[in-house]
Amino acid sequence: MSVSLAYGLAIAIWSTTPLAIVFSNDSISPLMSAFLRMTLAAMLGSVLLRLLALELRWHWRALKAYLASVVGIFGAMAATYQAAQWIPSGLISVLFGLTTIVTGLLGHFLLENSRLTLKQWGAVFMGVAGLAIVFTDQILVSGFGIKGILFSLLAVFLFSISNVLMKIYGGHLHPLQQTVGALWVSLPFYVLACLVTGTGLVISEITLTSVAGVTYLAVFGSLVGFVAYFYLISHLPPAYVSLITLITPVLALMLGNQLNNEPVTIKMLSGAAVILLSMLFFMGDHFRVAVERRKSKESTAVTDVHALSDKAQ
């Protein structure tokens, strides 16, 4: 797989995931839809593990890593699926972009060597300002809209906690082992949640839209997207990979509007613009370091070429 192909896949999948969640909820309750997605992804992932001659690890250290991921796979995803009932899919993508900032904020207090700079603190307050603009949109906050925004923010918080926990307990497993193991461990939580809430599944009422949404999310959202993401992480500086989070919300807003007639208001766009700008400021130092390293490598390469040329003469 080339880097450009992986980058394109990641952008395409992350841009379409929120809308696919909306479609998967077409005739299936949010919790059941998420449960079916994770179940299918876990089964397909297990097949992929076997093909790659990898085995799931079930020792205590691995279980802690799986549970760290479950905070995101169950907690954040369940909240996101609930939010998709009430707010535009594009707005979910925009709000989810705050994960970068919230993860950094939590890391500041919970992790060593993860202190925020003054510029990053400014980005945090800018993100809050963008969120405040979104909350002034009467179309979004009327009815169940406010509920959807709160569920989406809960998802951001839980996913950010999962990221921080993964930095503490993860990193020793193959990425595919980590994902598939976490998917299997998340399933009992989904089953329990469905039982507690009385969530069921009426086979005769399931539409093709829901089937397509669940299948797409299981195959692409949970597996192909994951493979592309970790491929990029291993071949590009993190700052370049982070650019995806600035591109996908814009595309998600456009797709939701064009394919699902979701409203896009001036206040929503203004709030989204401020949030995306805050993310850019927050990651600005990482971009600068990445560019400087690339220039340094190019300069070193040119120097080496000249040195070899001089020796040849």
C-alpha positions as CSV (number, residue, x, y, z in Angstrom):
1,M,0.0,0.0,0.0
2,S,1.4,3.4,-0.9
3,V,1.3,6.3,1.5
4,S,-0.9,8.4,-0.8
5,L,-3.5,5.5,-1.1
6,A,-3.5,5.1,2.7
7,Y,-3.9,8.8,3.2
8,G,-6.8,9.0,0.7
9,L,-8.5,5.9,2.3
10,A,-8.2,7.5,5.8
11,I,-9.8,10.8,4.7
12,A,-12.6,9.0,2.7
13,I,-13.4,6.7,5.6
14,W,-13.3,9.2,8.4
15,S,-15.3,11.7,6.3
16,T,-18.1,9.2,5.7
17,T,-18.2,7.4,9.1
18,P,-20.6,9.9,10.8
19,L,-23.1,9.7,7.9
20,A,-22.8,5.9,7.8
21,I,-23.7,5.9,11.5
22,V,-26.9,7.8,10.7
23,F,-27.7,5.4,7.9
24,S,-27.1,2.4,10.1
25,N,-29.6,3.8,12.6
26,D,-32.3,3.9,9.9
27,S,-34.2,0.9,11.2
28,I,-32.1,-0.3,14.1
29,S,-31.7,1.3,17.5
30,P,-28.4,3.1,18.1
31,L,-27.1,0.6,20.7
32,M,-28.1,-2.4,18.6
33,S,-26.5,-0.9,15.5
34,A,-23.2,-0.3,17.3
35,F,-23.3,-3.8,18.8
36,L,-23.8,-5.4,15.3
37,R,-21.0,-3.3,13.9
38,M,-18.6,-4.3,16.6
39,T,-19.6,-8.0,16.4
40,L,-19.1,-8.1,12.7
41,A,-15.8,-6.2,12.9
42,A,-14.5,-8.6,15.7
43,M,-15.3,-11.7,13.6
44,L,-13.7,-10.2,10.4
45,G,-10.7,-9.0,12.4
46,S,-10.3,-12.5,13.9
47,V,-10.1,-14.0,10.4
48,L,-7.6,-11.4,9.5
49,L,-5.5,-12.2,12.5
50,R,-5.5,-15.9,11.6
51,L,-4.4,-15.0,8.0
52,L,-1.5,-13.0,9.4
53,A,-0.6,-15.8,11.8
54,L,-1.3,-13.6,14.9
55,E,-2.9,-14.7,18.1
56,L,-5.0,-12.7,20.6
57,R,-3.3,-12.3,23.9
58,W,-5.3,-12.8,27.1
59,H,-2.8,-12.1,29.9
60,W,-3.5,-9.4,32.4
61,R,-1.3,-6.8,30.7
62,A,-3.2,-7.3,27.4
63,L,-6.6,-7.2,29.2
64,K,-5.7,-3.8,30.6
65,A,-4.9,-2.5,27.2
66,Y,-8.1,-3.9,25.8
67,L,-10.1,-2.3,28.6
68,A,-8.4,1.0,27.9
69,S,-9.7,0.8,24.3
70,V,-13.1,-0.3,25.4
71,V,-13.7,3.1,27.0
72,G,-13.6,4.4,23.4
73,I,-15.1,1.5,21.5
74,F,-18.0,1.1,23.9
75,G,-18.4,4.3,25.8
76,A,-17.5,6.8,23.1
77,M,-19.1,4.9,20.2
78,A,-22.4,4.2,22.1
79,A,-22.6,8.0,22.9
80,T,-21.8,8.9,19.2
81,Y,-24.6,6.6,17.9
82,Q,-27.0,8.2,20.3
83,A,-26.0,11.7,19.2
84,A,-26.5,10.7,15.5
85,Q,-30.3,10.6,16.1
86,W,-30.5,14.3,16.8
87,I,-27.7,16.3,15.2
88,P,-26.2,16.5,11.7
89,S,-23.5,13.9,11.0
90,G,-21.1,16.7,9.9
91,L,-21.4,18.4,13.2
92,I,-20.5,15.1,15.0
93,S,-17.3,15.0,12.9
94,V,-16.5,18.7,13.8
95,L,-17.1,18.1,17.5
96,F,-15.1,14.9,17.4
97,G,-12.2,16.9,16.2
98,L,-12.0,18.3,19.7
99,T,-10.6,15.0,20.7
100,T,-7.1,16.2,19.9
101,I,-7.4,19.1,22.2
102,V,-9.2,17.2,25.0
103,T,-6.7,14.4,24.9
104,G,-3.9,17.0,25.2
105,L,-5.7,18.7,28.1
106,L,-6.1,15.4,30.0
107,G,-2.5,14.5,29.2
108,H,-1.4,17.7,30.7
109,F,-2.7,16.6,34.1
110,L,-2.3,12.8,33.9
111,L,0.9,12.2,31.9
112,E,4.5,13.2,32.5
113,N,6.2,15.2,29.7
114,S,2.8,16.2,28.2
115,R,2.5,19.8,29.4
116,L,0.6,22.2,27.3
117,T,2.3,25.3,25.9
118,L,0.8,28.8,26.2
119,K,-0.2,28.7,22.6
120,Q,-2.0,25.4,23.2
121,W,-3.9,26.8,26.2
122,G,-5.0,29.6,23.8
123,A,-6.2,26.9,21.4
124,V,-8.2,25.2,24.2
125,F,-10.1,28.5,24.9
126,M,-10.6,29.0,21.2
127,G,-12.1,25.6,20.9
128,V,-14.5,26.4,23.7
129,A,-15.4,29.7,21.9
130,G,-16.2,27.7,18.8
131,L,-18.4,25.3,20.8
132,A,-20.2,28.3,22.3
133,I,-21.0,29.6,18.8
134,V,-22.5,26.2,18.0
135,F,-24.7,26.3,21.1
136,T,-26.2,29.7,20.0
137,D,-27.6,28.0,16.9
138,Q,-31.4,27.7,17.6
139,I,-31.8,25.0,14.9
140,L,-29.4,22.8,16.8
141,V,-30.2,23.5,20.4
142,S,-34.0,23.3,19.9
143,G,-35.8,20.0,20.6
144,F,-33.4,17.1,21.0
145,G,-30.5,19.0,19.3
146,I,-28.9,20.0,22.6
147,K,-29.1,16.4,23.7
148,G,-27.3,15.3,20.6
149,I,-24.5,17.8,21.2
150,L,-24.1,16.7,24.8
151,F,-23.9,13.1,23.8
152,S,-21.3,14.0,21.2
153,L,-19.2,15.9,23.7
154,L,-19.5,12.9,26.1
155,A,-18.1,10.7,23.3
156,V,-15.2,13.2,22.8
157,F,-14.4,13.0,26.5
158,L,-14.6,9.2,26.7
159,F,-12.5,8.8,23.5
160,S,-9.9,11.2,24.9
161,I,-9.7,9.3,28.2
162,S,-9.3,6.1,26.1
163,N,-6.4,7.8,24.3
164,V,-4.6,8.7,27.5
165,L,-5.2,5.3,29.0
166,M,-3.8,3.7,25.9
167,K,-0.6,5.8,26.3
168,I,-0.3,4.3,29.8
169,Y,-1.3,0.6,29.2
170,G,-1.0,0.1,25.4
171,G,1.8,-0.1,22.9
172,H,3.1,-3.6,23.6
173,L,0.6,-5.4,21.3
174,H,0.4,-5.6,17.5
175,P,-2.1,-2.9,16.5
176,L,-4.5,-5.5,15.0
177,Q,-4.3,-7.6,18.1
178,Q,-5.1,-4.5,20.2
179,T,-8.1,-3.6,18.0
180,V,-9.6,-7.1,17.7
181,G,-9.1,-7.9,21.4
182,A,-10.7,-4.7,22.4
183,L,-13.7,-5.3,20.0
184,W,-14.3,-8.7,21.6
185,V,-14.0,-7.3,25.2
186,S,-16.5,-4.5,24.3
187,L,-19.2,-6.9,23.2
188,P,-20.3,-8.0,26.8
189,F,-20.7,-4.3,27.6
190,Y,-23.0,-3.8,24.6
191,V,-25.0,-6.9,25.5
192,L,-25.5,-5.6,29.1
193,A,-26.4,-2.1,27.8
194,C,-29.0,-3.6,25.4
195,L,-30.5,-5.8,28.2
196,V,-30.7,-2.9,30.7
197,T,-32.3,-0.5,28.2
198,G,-34.6,-3.2,26.7
199,T,-33.1,-2.7,23.3
200,G,-34.1,-5.5,20.8
201,L,-33.9,-6.3,17.1
202,V,-36.9,-6.9,14.8
203,I,-35.4,-8.7,11.8
204,S,-38.5,-8.0,9.6
205,E,-38.1,-4.2,10.1
206,I,-34.4,-4.0,9.1
207,T,-33.9,-1.9,6.0
208,L,-31.2,-2.3,3.3
209,T,-29.9,1.2,4.4
210,S,-29.2,-0.1,7.9
211,V,-27.6,-3.3,6.6
212,A,-25.3,-1.3,4.3
213,G,-24.4,1.2,7.0
214,V,-23.5,-1.5,9.6
215,T,-21.5,-3.5,7.0
216,Y,-19.6,-0.4,5.7
217,L,-18.7,0.6,9.3
218,A,-17.6,-2.9,10.3
219,V,-15.5,-3.4,7.2
220,F,-14.2,0.0,6.5
221,G,-14.7,2.1,9.6
222,S,-13.4,-0.5,12.0
223,L,-10.8,-2.5,9.9
224,V,-9.7,-0.9,6.7
225,G,-9.6,2.6,8.3
226,F,-7.6,1.2,11.2
227,V,-5.1,-0.5,8.9
228,A,-4.7,2.7,6.9
229,Y,-4.3,4.8,10.0
230,F,-1.5,2.7,11.5
231,Y,0.2,2.4,8.2
232,L,0.3,6.2,8.0
233,I,1.5,6.5,11.6
234,S,4.5,4.2,10.8
235,H,5.4,6.0,7.5
236,L,4.6,9.7,8.2
237,P,5.3,12.2,11.1
238,P,2.3,12.4,13.5
239,A,1.7,16.0,12.5
240,Y,1.0,15.1,8.9
241,V,-1.4,12.3,10.0
242,S,-3.2,14.9,12.3
243,L,-4.0,17.0,9.2
244,I,-6.7,14.4,8.4
245,T,-8.7,15.6,11.4
246,L,-8.8,19.1,9.9
247,I,-9.9,17.9,6.5
248,T,-12.6,15.3,7.3
249,P,-15.0,17.6,9.3
250,V,-15.4,19.9,6.2
251,L,-16.1,16.9,3.9
252,A,-18.4,15.4,6.4
253,L,-20.5,18.6,6.6
254,M,-20.7,18.7,2.8
255,L,-21.7,15.0,2.5
256,G,-24.3,15.2,5.2
257,N,-25.9,18.2,3.5
258,Q,-25.8,16.8,-0.1
259,L,-26.6,13.1,0.6
260,N,-28.9,13.4,3.6
261,N,-30.3,16.9,3.4
262,E,-28.8,17.8,6.8
263,P,-29.0,21.5,7.7
264,V,-25.9,23.6,7.5
265,T,-26.4,27.1,9.1
266,I,-24.1,30.1,9.2
267,K,-23.6,29.7,13.0
268,M,-22.8,26.0,12.6
269,L,-20.2,26.9,9.9
270,S,-18.8,29.7,12.0
271,G,-18.5,27.5,15.1
272,A,-17.0,24.7,13.0
273,A,-14.4,27.2,11.5
274,V,-13.4,28.4,15.0
275,I,-13.1,24.8,16.3
276,L,-11.0,23.7,13.3
277,L,-8.8,26.8,13.6
278,S,-8.3,26.0,17.3
279,M,-7.1,22.5,16.3
280,L,-4.7,24.0,13.8
281,F,-3.2,26.3,16.5
282,F,-3.1,23.4,19.0
283,M,-1.1,21.2,16.5
284,G,0.9,24.1,15.1
285,D,4.2,23.3,16.9
286,H,4.0,19.7,15.7
287,F,3.6,20.8,12.1
288,R,6.5,23.2,12.5
289,V,8.8,20.5,13.9
290,A,7.7,18.0,11.2
291,V,8.5,20.5,8.4
292,E,11.9,21.4,10.0
293,R,12.8,17.7,10.3
294,R,11.9,17.1,6.6
295,K,13.9,20.1,5.5
296,S,16.8,18.9,7.6
297,K,16.7,15.4,6.0
298,E,16.5,16.9,2.5
299,S,19.5,19.2,3.3
300,T,21.5,16.2,4.7
301,A,20.6,14.2,1.6
302,V,21.8,17.0,-0.7
303,T,25.0,17.3,1.3
304,D,25.7,13.6,1.0
305,V,25.1,13.7,-2.8
306,H,27.6,16.6,-3.1
307,A,30.1,14.7,-1.0
308,L,29.9,11.6,-3.1
309,S,30.2,13.7,-6.2
310,D,33.4,15.3,-4.9
311,K,34.9,11.9,-4.0
312,A,34.1,10.6,-7.5
313,Q,36.0,13.5,-9.0
